[in-house]
């Protein structure tokens, strides 16, 4: 009986789960300012997490965490004969200038329901960051592991002659796809040119993801519309984008060819009205009016008897109103003869 009660008390006691936390910096051998790296924080336990892990606060010197969302990962390990389960949280981190990206040592306190707090000491992490040789404009420095650029030029005409006139629109769309970057790092590529007005659309930034949802890079689409205001030659300049190849540690230049188009004189005034006159809108309006009129007369024909009764009834009411019936006199007319 004593053995039974001893086992009962042991099973009734709350289980004390072991907890741990590790931190690591994932970075290539050579890192340039603006090149995204990853810092991973992994929470370990031999039981379960309650509450779920959250990103801890710690200081980053000469850099900052990026807001790009990264998926969490589930891990497992064997340590001292114990099976541990882990949740790996990752964030992108980047350095703004050359020097040392440093994360000082910090103490993290882990808490769990029905458990005593556990304090873990995380060691210091640091990485040297150096500008590549030949940097000309640090504010336009673009580090990427792979980059492609493409364009699409579309003309919009006010008539069907497929000729570009003053007042028409030329739209140029440039798309940049790059791995290992953030979309905001891609500089502006399209600018206004003399002799034209321009309309710039808001750039569209999207993430490049792998099949498992892992973020690999970014895509930036930039659109600029040219509005030639006079006849002549419209020349779209070539586009050159100098970027640093982090995979091969060398400079690369991505280029797009320009284009030259002849702009004719503006179309004669009233051309738009002439185009509107060639539509079938007037024919359909005439058909609609004729159909409505025919329907109205047909309705009158099929309801002619009911309409005649209504007219007679109204006529009778009118006559009764204007021709009142005389009532007999109530006062004796021969009162004086008696």
Long-range contacts (C-beta under 8 A, 24 or more apart in sequence): 14-114, 15-47, 16-115, 16-116, 17-45, 17-46, 17-47, 17-48, 17-112, 17-115, 18-45, 18-46, 18-47, 18-82, 18-84, 19-43, 19-44, 19-45, 19-110, 19-112, 19-115, 19-118, 19-120, 20-44, 20-45, 20-84, 20-110, 20-118, 20-120, 21-56, 21-108, 21-110, 21-120, 21-122, 22-122, 23-58, 23-103, 23-122, 23-123, 23-125, 24-125, 25-93, 25-103, 25-125, 25-127, 27-127, 28-246, 30-130, 30-246, 30-249, 31-95, 31-101, 31-127, 31-128, 31-129, 31-130, 32-129, 32-130, 32-131, 32-132, 32-141, 32-143, 32-244, 32-246, 33-94, 33-95, 33-96, 33-97, 33-98, 33-129, 33-131, 33-138, 33-141, 34-94, 34-95, 34-96, 34-141, 34-142, 34-143, 34-185, 35-94, 35-95, 35-143, 35-180, 35-246, 36-66, 36-68, 36-92, 36-93, 36-94, 36-180, 36-181, 36-182, 37-92, 37-93, 37-94, 37-101, 37-127, 38-70, 38-90, 38-91, 38-92, 38-93, 39-65, 39-90, 39-91, 39-93, 39-103, 39-125, 40-88, 40-89, 40-90, 41-88, 41-89, 41-90, 42-75, 42-86, 42-87, 42-88, 42-89, 43-86, 43-87, 43-89, 43-110, 44-77, 44-84, 44-85, 44-86, 45-84, 45-85, 45-86, 45-112, 46-82, 46-83, 46-84, 46-85, 48-85, 49-87, 49-112, 50-112, 50-113, 51-112, 51-113, 52-87, 53-87, 53-89, 55-89, 55-91, 56-106, 56-108, 58-103, 58-104, 58-106, 58-108, 58-122, 59-103, 59-104, 59-106, 60-93, 60-101, 60-102, 60-103, 61-100, 61-101, 61-102, 61-103, 61-104, 62-95, 62-96, 62-97, 62-99, 62-100, 62-101, 62-102, 62-129, 63-93, 63-94, 63-95, 63-96, 63-101, 64-93, 64-94, 64-96, 65-91, 65-92, 65-93, 66-91, 66-92, 66-93, 66-94, 66-182, 68-92, 68-182, 68-207, 68-215, 69-215, 70-215, 71-212, 71-213, 71-214, 92-182, 94-182, 95-127, 95-129, 97-129, 98-129, 98-130, 98-131, 99-128, 99-129, 100-126, 100-127, 100-128, 100-129, 101-126, 101-127, 101-128, 101-129, 102-126, 132-244, 132-249, 132-251, 134-251, 136-242, 139-187, 140-187, 140-242, 141-244, 142-178, 142-181, 142-185, 142-186, 142-187, 142-241, 142-242, 142-243, 142-244, 143-180, 143-181, 143-185, 143-243, 143-244, 143-246, 144-178, 144-179, 144-180, 144-181, 144-217, 144-243, 144-244, 144-245, 144-246, 145-179, 145-180, 145-217, 145-245, 145-246, 145-247, 146-178, 146-179, 146-180, 146-217, 146-247, 147-176, 147-177, 147-178, 147-179, 147-241, 147-243, 147-245, 147-252, 147-254, 148-176, 148-177, 148-178, 148-254, 149-174, 149-175, 149-176, 149-177, 149-239, 149-241, 149-254, 149-255, 149-256, 150-174, 150-175, 150-256, 151-175, 151-239, 151-256, 153-236, 153-259, 155-261, 158-267, 158-271, 158-272, 159-267, 159-271, 159-275, 163-264, 164-228, 164-234, 164-261, 164-262, 164-263, 164-264, 165-231, 165-263, 165-264, 165-265, 165-266, 165-267, 166-228, 166-229, 166-230, 166-231, 166-263, 166-264, 166-265, 166-266, 167-227, 167-228, 167-229, 167-266, 167-267, 168-228, 168-263, 169-225, 169-226, 169-227, 170-225, 170-226, 170-228, 170-234, 170-236, 170-261, 171-223, 171-224, 171-225, 171-226, 172-223, 172-224, 172-225, 172-226, 172-236, 173-221, 173-222, 173-223, 174-221, 174-222, 174-223, 174-239, 174-256, 175-219, 175-220, 175-221, 175-222, 176-219, 176-220, 176-221, 176-222, 176-241, 176-254, 177-208, 177-217, 177-218, 177-219, 178-208, 178-217, 178-218, 178-219, 178-243, 179-208, 179-216, 179-217, 180-216, 180-217, 180-246, 181-217, 181-218, 182-218, 183-207, 183-218, 183-219, 183-220, 186-218, 186-220, 187-241, 188-222, 189-222, 189-239, 189-241, 190-222, 190-223, 190-224, 190-239, 191-224, 192-224, 193-226, 193-234, 193-235, 193-236, 193-237, 195-228, 195-229, 195-230, 195-232, 195-234, 196-226, 196-227, 196-228, 196-229, 196-234, 197-226, 197-227, 197-229, 198-224, 198-225, 198-226, 198-227, 199-224, 199-225, 199-227, 200-224, 200-225, 201-225, 228-263, 230-263, 231-263, 231-264, 231-265, 231-266, 232-262, 232-263, 233-260, 233-261, 233-262, 233-263, 234-260, 234-261, 234-262, 234-263, 235-259, 235-260, 235-261, 236-260, 236-261
